[in-house]
Amino acid sequence: MAEEATLLRVDSEFFAAHSFDELAGRTDYWLGQQGRITHPVIRRPGATHYEPIAWHDAFGLIADTLNTLASPDEAIFYTSGKTSNEAAFSYQLFARAFGTNNLPDCSNMCHESTSMALAETIGIGKGSVSLEDIYNAELIVICGQNPGTNHPRMLTALEKAKQNGAKILAVNPLAEAGLLRFKNPQTPRGLSGVGTGLADVHLPIKVNGDLALFQAIGALLVDKEATAAAAGRPGTVLDLDFIADHTTGYDAWARNVRAVDWDAVLVATGLTREQIERAADMFASSGRTVTCWAMGITQHRNAVATVKEIVNVALVQGNIGKPGAGLCPVRGHSNVQGDRTMGIWERAPAHFLDAIQAEFGFDPPREDGLDTVDSIRAMRDGKARVFFGMGGNFVSATPDTVVTEEAMRSTKLTVHVSTKLNRSHVVCGETALILPALGRSEKDLTGGIEQRVTVEDSMSAVHASKGPLRPASDQLRSEVDIVCSLALATLGDRYGIPWAGFRSDYTNIRHSIAKVVPGCNAYAEKVDRPGGFVLPHPPRDSRTFATKQGAAVFTASPLDVLHVPEGRLLLQTIRSHDQFNTTIYGLDDRYRGIKNGRRVVFVHREDVAELALHEGQQVDLISEWTDGSERCAPDFRVVTYDTPKGCAAAYYPETNPLVPLDSTALGSNCPTSKSIIIRVEPAASRPRSSGGSGHGVGADRGHKSDVDPDHLS
C-alpha cells in the first residue's frame, strides 16, 4: 500500500529521458523505486524509447495482433495473484471466448503442488482452516515457511494462539527470527521490545527432508497407537473412528511407514531420532493440530508426495473437519486463491466450462492450456507469439532466467498491465505495451460510479474491497476496464457477452460469477454482508470428500532422498525482509543481519571451511543439472549462517537463473526452486557472465552487502 501510494511518477518526461537500453541495465529495485506509471506507453520495433500511446490505439493494436494469429493458442494470458475476483473472472472469460485455455498464473510457481495433492486426497485444492481454528489449536506446525518475512499478518494469529495455550513446532532449515519471537508493534508488549515467544521447538531440517520427516512421524504415531491399544486404550493416539468412517487406504499407508528406513530418514532430514520423536510426541499429545506450509514444501521434485504425507498425518488423527484443526497452505498474494476459484487455470474442470457455456451461450475450448513452465517453452520454441500479463513480474518470477528472457524476446507482442516498472518491461517482445492500472488502494470510478471488487484469502473467506486514495493519474484504468475494453476491441459482439455492462457496473460480473462459480450463489448479495462470507469447503464443513474414491485418501509414497554429490550444496531460494515475492522494497534484511545488499549466500560454517572459502568472500554459484548443463549466478558474498550442513540459501530473483526450466515437481510442474544442487567457486576463477544470469536480474549492482554479526549465529 505504501509503495503504491508513492508520490513519484513515471510519466512522459521520464520515458523521454531514459532510453530502453538504459532501463534494461537497471535493477528491479531501481525500476520499482521510480514511481507510478501514469499513462500507456509502447515500444515499437527497433525504437530506442517507450513513447505514449492512446488507450484506444493500444487496444486496437492488441486486438489486431490477436486476431491475426494462426491459432488462439498462440496467445498466452498470464495472471498475478493480485488481480481481483471480478477482473480474474472477466479475464478468463475473455481468453476462453477468444479460444484458448492458456491461462498460466503465479500459482503454477508456488502452490500448484498443494492444489494437486489436496485435490487428490481431500477432494478440494484449498486449506481447511479458518483464523478461529488457528486461535484454538493445541498444536500449530509451521513447515517451509517464514511468516516474519513472507506472511507477516499470520504472526498476529500465532501470537493470539500462543496466548490461548497453543504449542508451535517450526520445521525449517533456518531458525527464522520472526518465528522465535514476535514483537507486535500494535501491542504494548511488542513496543516494549519484549514480544511474544512463538516456536516451542525448532527442527532445523535439511532442505528437501520434509517427506522423510512426515513419514517418520507417521510411523511413530502408528507405533504409539499400537502401544496404547495393547494397554487397553485404543484410539488414544489415532482417531480410529474418523479413519474408518471417512478415509480409504489406511492399511497400505500404515504398512509403508512401518517399513520406513530410519537411516535414510536421518540422512534426509539431518535430524536426530530424538528430535523427530519429540516432534511426534507433540502430535500425539495434541487433540487439535493445524499444519501450515508454504513454498519450502511445494518447490521440490517430490513436493506433491510431501504434501500428501502432511495430509496423511492429519488424517490419521482426524485433524480435518473439527474446530482448531486442519490443513493450512499459506498463500502469498492477496488473491492468488481467488484467481483460481474464478477460473484462472489452464486445466479448468468440465463442470466449470459447462457452466460458462450455460451462462454465455458458447462452448469454451476443452483442451488443457499451458501452465507457466510450458508457456515459457512455447514462447522459446516459437509456438506462442503474444504474451499478455495481468499484473506481476513474469520475467523475474519464473525459473531459468536466461531461457525465459530469450523466450520473451522472441515474441511478436508483449503486454503488461502494471502499476510500476519492473524487469518484464525491459525484456519484451518485438512490440511492447505497458498499460497502467489502478491500484487496489485507489478509488475506482469506472462507469461513473464508485466501484468495488472482491478477493478470497487462503482460508476461503471472500470480502469486498475498495480503495480510498485519489488515483495517481487520470489516465489509469481499472483491471476490469482494461479486460472488458480489450474484449470489446478483439471480440466485438461475438457470443453477445455483455462486456460494456460488466465494465460499467461490476455487480453485473458478480451476478455471472454466481451462476458459473461453484459455491458462489447469491454472490453479489453475500459480499454485502459485513466481513463478507466463507466459500463452502466440504471436508471442513461436513467431513465429506469429493475424491474419486468418495473418501479422504491415504497415500503410500516411496521415501525419496535427494543425494548431493561431494563438494556440492543444496540451495534454497528465499526472500529478504524488505521484499514481497519479486518486489524489492529495500536492500536490508534486518531479520538475518544483512544491510545494503542482496547478493549474499548463507552457508554453514563447516561447509565454508571444507570448501576452502572464507566469510565475506566473493563467489559464483553454479547449478548442475542432470543433462550436464550448468547455470551461473555470479558475485555473491559468503555469509556463515546457522543453516543445516550441506545446505545453502540465497535470495531470489537473483538466484532464479540457477533453476533449470525442466527441473519441476512430479505431478504439478512447479519449479524446484527450493532444492537446486550447486557448487560454489571463487568469483575470480570464472569469466564474468552477463545478461540474465548476471547482474540484470533484480541484483543490487553498486551496493556492497554489510553483515551485522549480532544477528547471525
N, C-alpha and C positions, 0 to 999 in steps of 0.2 A: 504494500500500500504506500509506504513512504517513497519507495523508488518510483512508483507510478505517478506520485503527486509532485515530482520534481518540477522546478520552475525552468529548468534548462530545456531548450528546444533544438531539434534537428529540422531546420527549415530550408527554404530555397537557397539562402545565403550559405548555409553550412555545406550543402551538396555542391554549390558552385566553388567553394573554397577548398574542398577536399576531393581529390580525384579518386576514382575507383581503385587504382593501384595503391594509393596511399592508405585508403581504408582497409584494403586487403592485407596490408602489412601491420595493422594494429591488432591488439589483443581483444578478446571478448570483453575483458574487464574495461578497457578503454572505450570500446564501442558502446557498451551499456551505460557508461557514465556521461555520455554526451547529451542525453535528454530524450524527450518525447518527439517522435516523428509527427510532423504537423500536416502533411499532405501526401497524396500518392505520387510516387516517382517511378521512372522507368530508366533502365539502362538498355539502350538499343545495341544491336550487334556492332562490335568494334568501338563503341563510344568510350570516351575517357572518363565520363562523369554520369552519375544519375541526374536526371532532369525531371521537372514537374510534368505531370500528365493529368488531364481532367478525368474525373471518375467515369463519365460516360465513355470516354475513349478507352480507358483501361478495361472496362467490362466488355466493350466491343472487340478489343484485341484478344482478350482471353477467349471469348465466345468463338471468334473466327478460328482461332488456333485449335480449340477443342473440336469444332465441327468439321475440320478438315483432316483429322486424324484417320488413319486407316481403320482403326477399331477403337471403341471406347476404352478398351483395356490398355491402350497406350497412355492413359492418364492415371495419375496416382493422386489420391486425395488424403493427405495426412492430417492428423488432428492431435493437438496438445491437450493435456488433461485440464487446462484452464477454461476450455470452452463450456459455455452454459448448456443446460439441457435443451433449451429452445434452439440455440444455434446448432447443437450437435444433431438434433432430430432433423432440422431443415437441411443440414449438410449431407447427412447420409441419404436423405430422400432425393436431393439433387443428384448425388453420384449415381444412385440406382436408377433414377429416371433417365439420366444420361446414358446408362447402360453398363455400369461396371460395379463390382464389389471390391475394387481396390481401395480399401479404407484402412490402411495401417494407422496405428496410433501409438502413443507412448506406452500403453500397457504391454505392447509386444516386447518392450525392452526392460520392463520391470517386473510386473506381477503376472505375466502370462502363465508362468509355471504354476502359480497359485490357482489361477482360474481353471486351468486344465485339471489339476489334481482334485480340487474341491468339486468340480462338476462330476467327475467320475466316481467320487467317494461319497459325497453327501447330496449330490443332485443339483447344486447351485454353486456358481463360482464366486460366492461372496462370503465374507465372515459372518459369524452367527451371534455376535455380541452387541450390546449397547454400552454406553458410558456407565449406566447403572450397574451393569454386570461387572465392569472393572472396579467400580467403587466397592462392590460387595463380595469380591472374590477373596478366597482364603489364600490362594497362591496365584501369582502372575509370573509367567515365564516369558522372558523377552529374548528373542533369538535373532542374530544377524541384523541388529537394528540399534541405532544410536539416537534416541529421542531428543537428546540435547541439541543435536545439530539438524537432524532430519525431520523430526516431528515434535517441535517444542510444545505445542498445545497438549500433547499427551503427558508431559511432565506434571501438569496440574492434576490430571486424573490420577496419575500414580501417587502423587503426594496425598491426595484425598484417600486413596485406597490404603496407603500406609497408616494414615491416621485412624482408619477403620480396622486396623489389625492385620492387613494382608502381609504375606511374605513375598519377596521378589527374588526370583532366580534369573540372573543375567548370564546369557550364553553368547559370548562374543570374543573374537581374538584379542581385541583391545579393551583395556579397562577404561571405558569412556567416563569422563568426569561427570557428565550430566546424569548418568545412571547411579553414580556413587553417592552424590549429594546434590539436591536441587535447592537453589536459593531463589525462591519465588519473589520477584520484585513487587508483587501485589499483596504481600503479607508482611507484617512487622517482623516475623521471624526471618523471612528471607532478606529484608532490608538490613537487618542487624548483622548479616553475614553468617548466621548460624546455619540456616537452611534445614532441610529435611533429608536424613539419610534414607536412601532408597534401596539399593540392592543388598539383600542379606547374604547372598552367595554369588560370587562371580566365577564362572567356569571359563578360563582362558583357552578356549578350544582352538585347535589348529583350523586354518582355512579349509573348508570342504569336509570337516569332520562331523557335521550335524546328523547325517544319515546314520552313521555308526553310533552316535550318541543316543539317538532316539530308539534304535533297535536294542541297544544295551539296557536303556531304561525300561523298555517294554519287557525284555527278558527278566529283569529284576522284579517288575510288578507281577508277572506271571508266577515267579518263584514265591514271592511274598503271599500271594493268594493261596498257593498250594500249601504253604506252611500254616496259614490261618485256617484253611479248610481241615487240615489234619488235626488241628486243635479244636475242631468243632465250631469254627466261626467262619463258615463260607460266606462270600460276598462282602467281607470286611475291606478288602483292598480293591477288588474289581466289582463293577456293577453288573452282576450276572443277569439280573432281570432285563436290563437295557440291552445287553448283548443278545439275549435270547429273543427278545421281542422286536428289536429294531435293526439288527445287523445281520450280515452274512459274511462268511469267510474267516470267522474267528479261529477255527481249529487249524487251518493251514497257516495263518499268521503266527499263532502260538508255537507251532512246530518250528517255524522258520526262526523265530527269535530265541527259542530254547537252544537252538543249534548255533547260536552266534559264536564267532571266533573271537574270544576276548583278546588274544594277542593282536589280531587285526584291528579291533576296536581301539586298543590303547595306542597303536601306531597311528591310526587315522585321526584320533581326537587329540593326541598329545597330553591326555589327562591320565591321572592315576585311577585305579579301580575304586579307591576310597572316595575320590571326588565324585565319580559317577554314582556310587552307592549313596552318597549324601544327597545328590540331586533326586535319585529315585525315592529316597525316604521322604523328601519334601512332597513329591507327587502322592505317595502312598498315604501320607497323613492329611492330605487336603481333600475336603469334600466338595470344593468348588474351585476349579482351576481354569484360568484363562491363559491361553498360549498365543503370544503375539510374535509376528515375524515380518521382515521386510526383505530388502534385496540381498542381504547377506545370506539368505536362504535360497532365493529364487534364481540367482545368476550363476548357476553351476551346471555342468553337464548332467548331473544326477538330481537336479532341483525338483523335478516332478515327483520322483521317488521319495525325496526328503520330505516334501510337504505331505505326501501320503503317509509317511511314517509318523509325522506330527499328528495327523488325523487318527492314526491307529491308537496312539497313546491317549488321545481324547476320548475315542470311542470306548476303549476298554474300561474306562472309569465313568462312562456315562456323562461326560462333560460337554454335551450338546443338548440344548433344549431345556435347560434348567437355569434358574437365576444364579448370577455370579459365576457363570462358567461359559466356556465356548472357545471358538477359533477366531482369531483376530488378526488377519493380514492387514497391516497398516500401510495405506497407500499415501502417496505424497501430494500430488497436485490436488487442488480444491475440488475438482470434478472428474477425475480420471475414472472413477467408478460410474458416475452418471453418464459419461460419454458411452460407455459400453452398454448400459441399460437402454440408452436411446438408439442403439443400433449401429454405433461406430464399431464395426467388427467385420473383418474380411470373410468370416465364416458364420454369418448370421443363420440362426436355426430356421427351419422351414416354416414353423408357426409364425415367426416374426414376418417373414416375407409374404406369407399368406395374408396376414393382417394388413400389410401395405397394399396388397392387391385389392382387398375388400374395401379399404378406405379410399383409395385413389384411382382405382379402375385400370391399373396397368400391372402386368406381370413383371416383377423385378427380375434381374438376372439371378440364376440359381447356382451358377458355378462359383466355387470359392475364389476370392480375390487374393491379392498379395499382402502379406504382412510386411513389417519393416525391413527385415533382412532380405526377403525375396524382392521387395521393391528396389533395394539398392542393386541387387543382381540384375533386375530387369533394366534399370537405367544404364548400368555398366555395359550390358550386352546389347543396347540399342533397341530393346523391346518396349521401353516406356519413354515417351518423348515430352510429356508435360508433368511437372510436379507442382501441386498446389498444397501449401502448408497453412493450415488454420492454427496459428499460434506456434509457439515452441521455437527451438533452435536445432533443427534436424541434423545439420552437419556436425555440431558439437555433441549432440546426444547419442549419436549412433556409433557402432564399433568400426574398427579398421578405417581410420580417418582418411588415409591416402586413397583407398579404394572408393570410399564414399564421396570424397571431393571430386575424383575423376568421374564418377558416375553422375554427379550433379552437373558438372561442366559439360557433359555430353548431351544434355537435354536441349530441346528446342526452346522451351519456355519454363521458367520457374516463377512462382508467385508466392509471396509470403504475406500473410495477414499478421501484422505486428504492432506493438506499441513503441518498442525501442529497437535500436540497431543491434544486430548480433552477427556471428560468423557466417550464418547461412545467407546473408545478404551480399557477401563478397565472394561466395563460392556458389556460382549460379549458372543458369543456362545461357544459351545464345542471346536470348532476350530475358530480362529480369524485371519483375514488378514488385514494389513494396506497397502494400495497401494498409494505411494506418487505421487502427481500430480504437474505439472507445475502451477504456479500461473498466474493470468491474467497479472501481471506486468513483466513476464519473456518472453524472446524470445522463440518462438516455431518453431523449425527447423525439425519437423516431416516430413518424406519423403524427406529430403534433401533440402527443400525449406522453405522460410520464410512464415509461415502460419499466418493467422489472423482469428478472429472469429467475430461474430456479437451478439448484445444484443438489447433488446427492453425495453424502460423505461416506467414509469407509464403513459406517455402521448402518447403511441403507436408509438414513434419515434424509428427507427431502425438505428443503426450505427455500423461501423466496429471498431474493437479494436485489437491492437497487442502490446505486451509488449516490452519494451526497455532493460530490465535488463538481465544479464547473469544468467542462471538457478542456483539454489542453489546446484544442484548436477547433474552429468551427468547420474545418474540413474533415474531421473524424467521423466515421460511420460505425455503427454497431456491427458486431459479427453477424447478427440476424439480417440486418440490412444488406451487408455485403453478400451473403449467401443468396438471399432472395433476389437481389438485383442481378447477380450473375446468372441465376437460374432463368430469370426472365430474358436476359440477353442471349443465353445459349439455347434454351428450350422453347421460348415463346409460350404459346398456349398449349403445347403438347400435353396431352392427358388431362388438361383442364385443372391442373394443380393450382390452388389459389395463392400464388406467390405474393401478389400485391396485398392480399388480405393478411397473410402471415406477417408481412413487413409492417403494415400499418398498425396492427394490434397483436401482440404476442399471445394474447389469450386465445386467439384462433389456433395457434400452434398447439397450445395446451389441450384444446378440445380434440385435436387429432391425435396427440400423444395418448389421451385417454382411450381412444379406440384401437390403437396399434400396440402399445407397450404393455406387456403383462403386469398386472398389479397396479396400473395407473388409472383405473376407472375413476371418474369424477375428479380428474387431476386438477383442473382449474379451481374447483371448489375447495379441494383439500389443502392446496397451498395457501389459501386464505386463512387457515387456522393459525393461531399463534404458535410459533415454533414449527409449523409445517406438519408433516406426517412421516410415518415409517413404512417403507415398502414391505410387502409380505415376504416372509422367509420361512418356508415350511419346516426345515429342520429345527429352527429356533422356536417357531410358533406352536408346532404340534408334533414335533418329533416324527415327521413324515419325510421320506427321502425319495425324490423323483429320479432315482438312478435306473439303469436298465434292469437291475435286479429287484427294484422295488424296496430296497432297504439300504442302510448305510453299509459301505463296503470296506472290510478289512483287506489290506493289500500286503502280500508277501513279496518283498523286493530283495534281490541279492545285495549283499554287502559290497559296496563299491568303494575301494580305497584308491585314492589318487596318488600314484607314486611319482615323486620328484627326483630327478637324477642328481647325483652327487655334484656339489658345486653350484646348484641352482636354487632358486627361491620360488615360493608360490605367492604371487602378487594378488592382492585385492584392491580394487579401486574404491575410494571413499570420497566423501565431501568434507570441506572445511567448515568451520563455524560460520564464516562470512560468505555463505553460499547456499543457494537452493536449486537443486538439480544443476542445470548448466549456467544459471545466472550467478555471477560472482559480484557480491556487494562490496567486498574489500579484500585486502591481501593478508589479513591476520586470521589466525586460528587460536583464539585465546584458550580454548579447552585443551589444546595439545602443545601450547607454548611456542607456536610459530608466529613470527612477526614479519610483515612486509615481504611476503614471498609465498610461492606455491609449488615451485619445482623442488620438492623435497621427497625423499623416500625413507620411510620408517623401517628400521631393521634391528633385529635383536643383537645385543652387544656381542654375543658369542659368534653369530654369523658374520658380524663386521670383522672380528678378529680372524676367523677361519678363512674369509675371502680376501684377507690381506688388504682390507680397506681401513679407513680411519674417519672419525667424526668430522663432519664438515667437508669431506672430500667431494669433488665434482665427479659424477659418474654418468654413464649411459645405461639405460635399461633396454635390454634386448629380449624380446619374446621369441620363443622357439615353438614352431607348430609342427604337427605330425608329418606334413608333406615336405619337411626340410626347410621351409621358408622362414625368414626372420624379419622382425619389425623392430625399429629402434625409436625410442623417445630419449633425446639427448639432454645432457646438462641438468642433472638432478643432484641435490645436495644430500649426503648421507646424514641421517639423524638416528642415533641409537635410541631405541624405544622399547617399552615393555610390551612386545608382541611375541607370540609363540615362536620358538626357534624354528627356522626353516621357512618362515612366512615374512612377507613384507607388505607394506601398504603405501599408497600414493594417491594424490588427488586426481579426479577426473574433472574436466575432459582432457587434461594434459596427457593422461595415460591411455586414452581411447585408441590411439594409433597402435597399441600393443595387442589389441583384441582382434584375432582373426575373424573375418566375416563368417567363415564356416565353422567357428567354434561356438556351438549353440546347445541349449539344453534338449535332451531327448524328450520328444513329445510336445514341446512348446515352442521350439525355435528361438528361445530367448538367448541373447548373447551371454557368454560366460565371463562377464567382467569381474567376477569375484574369485576366479581361480585360473590365473594365467601363469604358466611356467616361464620364468625369466632368468637370465644371467645378468650380473652387474659387472661392468668393466670401467676402469678409469677413463674419464672423458677424453683425455689426451691420446688414448690408444686408438681412437676411431676418427675417420674423417667426419667433418661436420655435416649433418643432414640439413635438408631444407624442406620447405613446403609443409604438408600436413603432418609429417612425422616429427617436425621440429617445433620452432617457436610459434608458429602461426596458429596453433590450436589452443586458444584461451590461456596462453602462457603469461608469465609475468616478466617479460623481457625488460631489462633495465632495472630490475629490483633484485637485490640480494636478500636471501632469507636469513632472518635473525632468529635464533633459538633461545627461548627463555628457559634456563636449566631448572628453575623452580617448578616448572610444570611437567618435567619429564622424570620418569622412573630411571 
